[in-house]
Amino acid sequence: MKGNMEERAVGLAQYIIENRATVRAAASKFGVSKSTVHKDLSERLPGFNRPLYLQAKAVLEENKAQRHIRGGIATRRKYKGT
């Protein structure tokens, strides 16, 4: 999947949309860095598939709005042991 950048960008966007996944989850699934995911989705994808970009961007914005909540839950688990 590392070969063609356009195919990778489309695959990443589809994965994020279908699974409501975070950038970190998509990066680990595809074996690329978080920076690569961001670059593919924010710079490459809008150039050739704008509707898919807008859908993926909506999911990423939702994740960004919720990340402080997920961080609090992770900290709670760490100290409570559950």
Steps between C-alpha positions, in 0.01 A plus 500: 500500500803730523550509123242730342432807712157564351383145569637521853323833561168356379548185708580702812198724450266205447637322807456810716146559375384138532652438843477853646871445563758738637811604310710283732280193437510551123878546507555175687255311277676613179852488640579867443569792732241743632672773300447301181131456580462875558688587182300252290167620633561873518721566198471217249139383527327838438680528169334201341202396717344796679176327615694218668730757661203688648357180649833400653556853630164490680599180682840642593343820633263292714795300634689820572206637698484182709868442564506677836228262620692193380812632671314536829365147473849364433640683801220368719568144386870547570451604859190297589627182338185421303 
